[in-house]
Amino acid sequence: MLELTGMMAITGVFIGSVLVALFVGEGLISLIIRAMHEGVRRADEAAARQSGQPLATASPLRGQRARLQRV
């Protein structure tokens, strides 16, 4: 019975550490995605300024961003 309790404790610690690692990884990934999104937004704005084309005036839907129209 004592061996079973020890094995359950080890299993619990292992599962807990895996869950903590997943939580931390998810946080890091979301930070990376936000930073990439911000960089793309800045690049789009800079490209719009250089080309002289204004960005779309209509507000985009959630999850979308304004794109340059190329002719």
C-alpha positions in Angstrom: 0.0 0.0 0.0 2.9 2.4 0.8 4.4 1.7 -2.6 1.1 2.6 -4.3 0.9 5.9 -2.3 4.4 6.8 -3.4 3.7 6.0 -7.0 0.6 8.1 -6.9 2.5 11.0 -5.4 5.2 10.8 -8.1 2.5 10.6 -10.8 0.7 13.6 -9.3 3.9 15.7 -9.2 4.7 14.7 -12.8 1.2 15.6 -14.1 1.3 18.9 -12.2 4.6 19.8 -13.7 3.4 19.0 -17.2 0.3 21.1 -16.6 2.4 24.0 -15.4 4.7 23.7 -18.4 1.7 23.7 -20.8 0.3 26.8 -19.1 3.7 28.6 -19.3 4.1 27.6 -22.9 0.6 28.8 -23.8 1.4 32.2 -22.3 4.7 32.5 -24.2 3.0 31.5 -27.4 0.3 34.1 -27.0 2.9 36.8 -26.2 4.9 35.8 -29.4 1.7 35.9 -31.5 0.8 39.4 -30.1 4.3 40.7 -30.9 4.2 39.3 -34.4 0.8 40.8 -35.0 2.0 44.2 -33.8 5.0 43.9 -36.2 2.8 43.1 -39.2 0.5 46.0 -38.3 3.5 48.4 -38.2 4.9 47.0 -41.5 1.5 47.5 -43.1 1.2 51.0 -41.9 4.8 51.8 -43.1 4.0 50.3 -46.5 0.8 52.3 -46.8 2.7 55.5 -45.9 5.4 54.8 -48.5 3.0 53.9 -51.3 0.7 56.9 -50.6 -2.3 54.7 -50.4 -4.5 55.1 -47.4 -5.6 52.1 -45.4 -9.2 50.9 -45.7 -11.6 53.4 -44.1 -14.1 50.8 -43.1 -13.3 49.1 -39.8 -12.3 45.5 -40.4 -14.2 42.6 -38.7 -12.7 41.1 -35.6 -9.6 39.1 -36.4 -9.1 40.9 -39.7 -6.7 43.7 -40.6 -6.7 46.3 -43.3 -4.7 45.3 -46.4 -3.2 47.4 -49.2 -4.9 47.1 -52.5 -2.5 46.4 -55.3 -3.4 47.3 -58.8 
